[in-house]
């Protein structure tokens, strides 16, 4: 009946009593993934506001365009089980997520005092708030999605499918259920993963803590953002070198981030979190599946006496190995390091995101009376330093730094852009005869 989770009769009754519609409205029950457990933990810690909400401001030119948008949105809720999922977190031996048969989105008033944060136990965890704008006679809206059911790639899939439905294009019949991703994590070779992380992190005795800033619980109002767009010439040079050396651009920018941390901490051996995608590990069809398939894992880089080109290739190899364990728990990986218990292994996060920017969807949706406004919020975590690289294949690389108020965001973005533009100048066919990469030690 429930192959992925073991529940007593008391616990089953608790689940049925908690979710909307009870037993008759339950389609499936399974455990949380490692990433979902982390998000739920941070959600429960946050007393003031839920830190893991994706907020997309919208504008509709008429009631008809709003109605069409809402209809399409509910079609996707019916199509993707994860958009009908709620969470039972209390009075169970193991927290579970419950797929409901029905959990339609209803419009909510943006001007009311109702919290934007959805109830994880009731759902839906994707909501649409609207209000009239008397200034331009349009309807203002805000699409809210909780990261416990959707990641950055999933957001773009959602927008893409919404656009297809607005264009009256029929979507493919087959949708891979999120339970397949859960099943894969439950059957991860944990012993092999433990061996890998013990070998990579066991000798690390000091955490990588730039600016000596350690924060246990970050609030949104403590964060500062700054972005920078790499010019077309540098972008083309980076892409060209990566193609010629059979290296993905993600490896290039991971190297840049590692070099920055080395300079800030004066360490030749650095560790930082990297956001990995679990898409495609179940099969090619999961690439277009909505759901939280990302995971954060520690990446250790040794920068001592390594020529620039070789360093980038080493990083590419490390990313390849790490991707084999993309479903492993961050908590378990960190526990295998040599860092003293209670002290952080790393406090900086790197996120390389590939795909079309939302500008593409904005231009297309405007033809259907829907405007995607600026000010979307889709990135939040508890790390004092986060650097994001957005790689739009049809545009240049965009760098973004998000830092805690105790960390100078301007310095971080300056470090990253300077190193990103300088590293490509150190890469050439004669690299082996060049000086080694500066690891930041003085």
N, C-alpha and C positions, 0 to 999 in steps of 0.2 A: 504493500500500500504506500509506504513512505521509504523508498530505497536509499535515500541520501541522508536521512536523519532518524534518530531513534527517540520516540516520545512515549511517555506513559499515558494512560487514559486520562489522568488528571491534567497533564500538560496539553493533550489534545483538546480537552474541554476548555482549558484556559485560552487556547488559540481561537477556538470557535466563538467564545464569549467576547473576545477582544476585537476581532476584525469586523468590518461592516458586512452585514448580510449573513454572518454566521456560517455554519457548515455548508449550507446550500450554495453559498457564493464562493467556496474555496475550490480552486483548480489544482493547486500543488503546494507543497511545503518542502523547503530545503534549507540547509545552513547558510550562514553568511560566508563570503570569501574573506581572505585575510585583509584585503583593502577595505572592504565594507566594515569589518570589525573595527578597524582603525578610525574610519569616518564616524561610525556610531559612537565610539568612545569619546572623540572630540566633540561631537554633537551633545553628548550628555554632560560634558564638562562646561560647556558654554552656557552661562546663566543669562547673559544679556541678549545675545542674538545667535542664530545658527550660522556658523562660519562657512558652511559648504553649500551655498545656494548659487546657482547660475541665474543671473538676472538679465533678461534681454528686453530693453525698452522698445516699444512698438507704437505705431500710429496707423489708424485705419481711416480711410477717406469717407467711409459710409458704414451704415449699419449692415448693409448687404455684404460688404467685404469682410467685416468682423464675423458675420454668420458663416460665411464660406470658410474662413480661417478656423473657426471653432469646430465646424463639421469635419474638416480635414484632420484637425488635431485629435478628435475623438476616434476617427478611423485608425489613426496610428496607435492610440491607446488600445484599441481592440486587436490590432495587428501584432503588437510587441508585448509579450507577457511581462517584461520588466517594468513597463509603464503602468501596469495594473498591480504592482507589487507593494505590499505593506510589510511592516516589521513588528514582531512581537518580541520585546526585549526584557520583560519583567517576569519573575516567578517561573522561569524555565531553567533547566540545567544547562541548555545550550540555546542561545538566541537564534531565532529562525526568521526567514522571510517567507511570506505567504502570497502566492499568486491568486488574485481574485478573478472570477469569471467576468465580473462587471465592476467598473469603478470610473464612471464617466466624469469628465471635467465640466464643472459648472462655472459660469462667470461670477467673479467676485468684484466688489466695489473697491477700487483703488483708493478712494477717499475715506473709507471707513477706518475704524480703529482695529480692524482685524489684522492679525500678524501675517506677514508675507510667508513666514516659515510654515510649511505643511506639517501636519501631525503624522509622524512616521507610522503610527499604528492604524491610522484611518485612511490616509491618502486622499485623493491621488497625489503623488509626489511630483507631479507636473501640474501647474495651475496657471490660470490666466486671469489677471486683474485688469479692469478697465475703468475709465472715467471720461466724462465729456470734457472737451477743451473749448470753452466759449470763445476763445481768441481767434482760432482758425476754423471753428466748426468741424473739427475732427474728433475722433475718439482715441484717447491715449490708452495705451495698454502696457502691461509688463508680464512677460512670460517667465515663470519661475520653475526651475528644475532643481531637484536635489541631487548632489553628486553621488549619493549612495546608490542611485539607479542609472546614472549616465555620466560619461566622461566627455572630454573635449572632442574626440572623434565622433562619439555618439551624438553630440550636439549638432555637428555638421551633417551627420546622416539624417537626423530628425529634420533639419531645415531643408535638406535635399529632397526628402520624401514629401514634406509639406508642399514644397514647390511643385513636385510632380502631380500631386493630387489637385492643387489649385489649377494646374494646366490640364486637368482631367486625363492624365496619363496613368494607365493601369500599372500598379506595382507588381513585382514578381510574387508568385504564390508562396514560395517556400521562405520561411523565417526560422532561423535556428534559435531555439529557446535558450534563455540564459542558464537554465539548469544544466546544459551541456558544459558550460564554462565551470560551473560549480563542481560538476562530476570530475572534470579534469583536475581541478585543484585537490579534490579529495583523494585522487589517485596519483598525486605527484610523488616521484621517487625522493622522499625526504632524506634518506640516508646518503644518496649521491649528492644532493644539494648541501647537506651538512659537511660532507667531506670537502666540497669546493670552497665553501665560505671559511671553513677552519683553516684550509691551506692559504687562502688569500688574506684573511684578517687576523689569524692567530698570532702573528708576529707584531701586529700593530698595538703598541702600548700607550700611545698618546692620541687623543682625539684631534680632529681637524676643526678648530674653533676660531675662525677669523674674527678679529676685533674683540676677542674674549667675551663675546655676547652669547649668553645662554638664556633662553626664554622658554618657560614651560607652557604658557597659555597666551597666545597672541590674540588681541582684539583687532577688528578691522580698522578702527580709528587710529591704531598705532602704526599702520603701514604707510609707506611712501612708494610711489611708482615713478619710474622714468623709462623712456624708450628711446631707441636710436635705430635708424634704418641705414644699413650698409649700402654704399653706392653701387651702381650697376657694374662698374669696372671690377671692383673687388669681388663682388658676388660671382661674376663670370670667371674670374681667376680661381676662386675657391672651387667652384663646380668643375672647372676644367681639370685642375690638379687631382681632384677626387676621382673623376672619371678615368684619367690616365693611370692612376695608381690603384684602381679597383677598391676604393675606400668610400664609404658613405659619408656625406657631409656631417652627419651626426657625430662621427668620430673626430672630425676636425674641431667642432665646437666643444665637445667634451674635453679635448686637449686644451683648448683655450681656457676653459673654466678651471681645469686642474692647475694650469700655469698661474692663473690669478690667485688661487688659494695658496699655492706654494709661496708666492710673493708676500701675501698677507700674513702667513703664519711662519715664514722662514723654515719650512719643512720641505724636504725633497720627496717625502712619502706622504701623500694626501688621500683622504677618503671623503667622498661626498655622496649624497643621495642622487640617484638618477631615476627618472620616471620611465618605466618600461611598458610597452604595450603587449598584452597577451593575445592580441588579435591574430588570427591565422593559425594559432597553435592547435586548435581543435580541428581546423580544416579551413580551406580557402573561403568557404561560405560565411564564416564568422567575421570576416573583414567588414562586412556591411551590417553586422548585428549591433543593435543598440544595447548598451549595458556598460557597467563600470569594469572594464577589462584591463585597466592600468594597474601598475604596482610600483612602489618605490623600493629600491634595493641599494645597498652600499657598493660603490665602485672605488677600488683602491688603485691609485696610480703611483708608480715609482719613477720619478723624473731625473734621477741622478745619472749623469754621464750618458745621456741618450741624445742622439742627433735628432733634429726636428722631424724629418720625414719618418724615421723609424719610430719615433714616439707616437705619431698619429696612427701608424700601422699597428703598433702595440695596443693602442686604445681601441682600435677597430676589432682586434682579436678579443680583447677583454669584453667588449660589448657583445660579441658573438657568443662567448661562453656564458655571460650573465643572462642572456636571453633564454638559454636553456632552462633557467630556473625562475622564469618570470612569475610563476605562481607561488613562490616560496614566501614565507612570512618575513617581513622586515624585522620584527621583534626577535624571531629566532635567529636570523642572520647576524644581527648585532650582538646577540648573546655569545656568539662564537669568536668574537674578537678578543684581543689581549688587553683591551681597555678596562680599567678598574670599574667594578660594578657601581652604578649610580652616577657615573660620569658619561657625557655624550661621546659617541664615536664620531659624529659629524653634526654640524649645525647649518650646512648649506645644501641647497637642492638645485639640481639642474634639470630642466624640462625642454626637450627638443621636440617640437610639434610640427608635423608635416601635413600639408593639405591646403586646399584653397581657403583664402580668407573669407570672412563673412560678408565682405564687400561684394563678392560675386553673387551671393544670395540676395543681398540688399537691392542690387540693380534689377535682378529678375523679379523679385516679389513686388517691387513698385508697380509693375505692369498689372498687378492684380489688386491694387488698392491697399497694399500693405507696405509700410515703411519701417525698415529696421533702423532705429535711431542709435546714435553714438552713446557710449557710456555703459556698454555691456560689462558685467562683472562675472568672470568665470575662473578666477584663480585665487585660491586662498589655502594656506597651510600654517603650520606652527613653527616653521623654520625662520630664523632671523634674516636669512638671505635666500632669495629665490631668483634664479636667472632663467629666462625663457627665450628660446630661439624659435621663431615662427618661420618655417620654410614653405613658402608658396612657390611651387615650381614655375609659375608664370610671372613671378615678381622677385624682388630682392629679399635678402634675409632681414628680419626685424628682430632686434634685441630688446628685451624688457627686463628691468630689475625691479624687484619688489623686496623692500627691506623693512625691518623693524625700526622704530624711531631712534634706537640707539646705534644704528648703523647708517653711515652716510651714503644714501642711495646714489648721489651724483658721483661719488668716488667709485662705487661698484660698477656703474654703467660705463664710466670712463675707462676703468681697467679692462673691462670686457671688450669694448669696441677697439681700444688701442691694441690689445693683444690679438684680437681677431684680424685686424688689418695688417699687423706687423708679422704675424706668423707666416702668412702666405709669401712674404718677401724672403723668408728663410728657407723656403722649400724649393729645391731645384734638383736637376739630375746629378749635381755635384755635391749634394747635401752631405754625403758621408765624409767629405773632407772639410766640412764647415765646423765651426765651434758648436759645442753642445748647447742644449737649451738651458737658458738661465732659470734655475729652479727657485730663485728668489732669495737665496742665502747670501748674506753680505758679510 
